């Protein structure tokens, strides 16, 4: 299901590439998470506020606009059918051409015959992780008097915040999908001096999670049986360590 949702999220990223002015930091492609709606959403794609959303509750794509709405259930649909709907509906809603094309490589291959399948319990779990990440990041920023957008970057599919701390120090933290370093979803935080990752080998241990210093320089906390209070504690301890 992680693969399904990654690929489905790329439809939204492609909408950002197609309809939002290009940003040097690639932020025109990133997405937001709505806790209330349980969906990923693009930036506004028109002056009317049209957005393209991926709903985790219904496993569907949806155009949401102050004027009109339209949705398309993904279960049992092929990639070719999805692109057909997006092309037609983008023309109807925006009067513009939707293009499925990327300037980054996808980790999964997809062709017109690829078929989406709905797994309700797994999708509920993935939605819960996105909500936990969103609420934990919001609370961490508020409690530490920090300001950042919270966005999902489609090429890595992480939920993250990025904060400049002064003295050329910046922190990036959020929720990452399973990879070669951690085989399950995990929370992370890393510090940067300019473009260089800050060494963590001399940092004291954390009450939750652990510091990494080989390749990735930062701290990680597996997102298993973890609640918001624990995530905020993990982030805050690490933030205070970087500030010393």
C-alpha positions in Angstrom: 0.0 0.0 0.0 3.0 2.3 0.6 3.8 1.9 -3.1 0.2 2.5 -4.2 0.0 5.8 -2.2 3.5 7.0 -3.3 2.4 6.5 -7.0 -1.0 8.1 -6.4 0.6 11.1 -4.7 2.6 11.7 -7.9 -0.6 12.6 -9.7 -0.8 15.6 -7.3 2.9 16.4 -7.7 2.4 16.4 -11.5 -0.5 18.8 -11.1 1.9 21.1 -9.2 4.4 20.9 -11.9 1.7 21.5 -14.6 -0.1 24.4 -13.0 2.0 26.1 -10.2 4.8 28.5 -11.0 8.2 26.8 -10.7 10.1 27.5 -7.5 13.9 27.1 -7.2 13.5 24.9 -4.1 11.0 22.6 -5.8 8.3 23.6 -3.3 5.7 24.0 -6.1 5.5 20.2 -6.1 5.0 19.6 -2.4 1.7 18.7 -0.7 -0.2 19.4 2.5 -1.9 17.0 4.8 -5.4 17.8 6.0 -6.2 16.1 9.4 -9.9 16.9 9.0 -10.2 15.6 5.5 -7.6 12.8 5.8 -6.1 13.7 2.5 -3.1 15.1 0.7 -3.7 18.4 -1.1 -1.8 20.4 -3.7 -1.1 24.1 -3.5 -4.0 26.1 -5.0 -3.8 25.4 -8.8 -5.8 28.4 -9.9 -6.9 31.9 -8.8 -10.2 30.2 -7.8 -8.5 28.0 -5.3 -8.9 24.7 -7.1 -6.8 21.9 -5.5 -6.3 18.3 -6.4 -6.5 15.9 -3.4 -5.8 12.3 -2.6 -8.3 11.1 0.0 -7.0 8.2 2.3 -10.5 7.4 3.6 -12.0 6.8 0.2 -8.9 6.0 -1.8 -9.8 8.5 -4.4 -8.6 11.6 -6.3 -10.7 14.7 -6.0 -10.8 18.2 -7.5 -11.9 20.5 -4.7 -13.0 24.1 -5.5 -15.2 26.8 -4.1 -17.3 26.4 -7.3 -17.4 22.7 -8.0 -16.1 19.3 -7.0 -15.4 16.0 -8.7 -13.9 12.7 -7.5 -12.5 9.5 -9.0 -12.2 6.3 -7.1 -8.8 4.6 -7.6 -9.7 1.0 -6.6 -9.5 -1.3 -9.6 -8.5 1.6 -12.0 -5.5 1.5 -14.2 -2.9 4.2 -14.5 -4.1 4.8 -18.0 -7.7 5.4 -16.8 -6.5 7.7 -14.0 -4.5 9.8 -16.6 -7.6 10.0 -18.8 -9.7 11.3 -16.0 -7.1 13.8 -14.9 -6.6 15.1 -18.4 -10.3 15.6 -19.0 -11.1 17.0 -15.6 -8.2 19.4 -15.5 -9.4 20.8 -18.8 -13.0 21.2 -17.4 -11.8 22.7 -14.0 -8.8 24.8 -15.1 -9.0 25.0 -18.8 -5.4 23.9 -18.9 -3.5 20.7 -20.0 -2.5 18.2 -17.3 0.9 16.7 -17.9 2.3 13.6 -16.1 6.0 14.3 -16.3 8.7 14.7 -13.6 12.2 16.1 -13.3 13.1 13.5 -10.6 13.3 9.7 -10.8 10.5 7.6 -9.3 11.6 4.6 -7.2 8.8 2.5 -8.8 8.0 1.8 -12.4 4.5 2.3 -13.7 2.8 1.8 -17.1 -0.8 2.3 -18.4 -1.8 -1.2 -17.2 -0.7 -0.7 -13.5 -3.9 -1.3 -11.4 -4.6 0.3 -8.0 -6.0 -1.8 -5.3 -7.6 -0.7 -2.0 -6.4 -2.2 1.4 -8.6 -0.4 3.9 -6.8 -1.4 7.2 -3.3 -0.5 5.8 -4.5 2.8 4.4 -6.0 3.7 7.7 -2.7 3.0 9.3 -0.8 5.2 6.8 -3.3 8.0 7.3 -2.8 7.7 11.0 0.9 8.2 10.6 0.4 11.3 8.5 -1.9 12.7 11.1 0.5 11.9 13.9 3.3 13.6 12.0 1.2 16.7 11.2 0.0 17.2 14.8 3.4 16.4 16.3 5.2 18.9 14.0 2.6 21.6 14.7 3.0 21.1 18.4 6.8 21.0 18.3 6.9 24.2 16.3 4.5 25.9 18.7 6.2 24.7 21.9 9.7 25.7 20.7 8.6 29.1 19.2 9.6 28.0 15.7 7.9 28.8 12.4 7.8 26.5 9.3 5.4 25.2 6.7 4.7 21.5 7.1 4.8 19.9 3.7 5.1 16.4 2.1 7.8 16.3 -0.5 6.5 13.8 -3.1 9.9 12.5 -4.4 10.9 11.4 -0.9 7.3 11.2 0.4 8.4 12.6 3.8 6.3 14.9 6.0 8.7 17.6 7.1 9.4 21.1 8.6 12.6 23.1 8.0 13.7 25.9 10.3 16.5 28.4 10.2 17.9 28.9 13.7 20.4 31.7 13.2 24.2 31.5 13.1 23.9 29.5 9.8 22.2 26.7 11.7 19.1 25.0 10.1 17.1 22.0 11.3 15.0 19.6 9.2 12.6 17.2 11.0 9.6 15.1 10.2 8.4 11.6 9.3 10.2 9.5 6.7 9.0 6.4 4.9 10.9 3.0 5.3 14.3 2.9 3.7 17.7 1.2 4.0 18.5 2.9 7.3 15.2 2.1 9.1 12.9 -0.6 7.8 9.7 1.1 9.1 8.3 4.6 9.1 10.4 6.8 11.4 10.7 10.3 12.7 13.9 12.1 12.0 15.8 15.3 12.7 19.0 16.6 11.3 21.0 19.8 11.6 22.9 21.7 9.0 25.6 24.3 9.1 25.3 25.8 5.6 24.9 22.8 3.4 26.9 20.4 5.6 25.3 17.9 8.0 26.3 18.5 11.6 28.3 15.7 13.3 26.4 14.0 16.1 29.2 11.7 17.4 29.7 13.9 20.5 26.0 14.4 21.3 24.6 12.9 24.5 22.0 10.1 24.3 18.3 10.9 23.8 15.6 9.5 26.1 13.9 8.3 23.0 15.4 7.5 19.6 19.1 7.5 18.7 21.7 9.6 17.0 23.1 8.5 13.6 26.4 9.7 12.2 27.2 7.5 9.2 25.8 8.8 6.0 22.7 10.4 7.6 23.7 12.7 10.4 20.9 13.2 12.8 18.5 11.3 15.1 15.8 8.8 14.3 12.8 7.3 16.2 10.9 4.4 14.7 7.2 5.2 14.4 5.9 2.1 16.2 3.6 2.4 19.2 4.5 6.0 19.5 2.2 8.9 20.5 2.2 12.6 19.9 3.7 13.4 23.3 6.6 11.1 22.7 7.3 12.4 19.2 7.3 16.0 20.5 9.7 15.0 23.3 12.0 13.4 20.8 12.1 16.4 18.5 12.4 18.9 21.4 15.3 17.0 23.0 17.2 16.9 19.7 16.4 20.6 19.0 17.8 21.6 22.4 20.9 19.5 21.7 21.6 21.3 18.4 21.1 24.7 20.2 23.8 24.1 22.8 
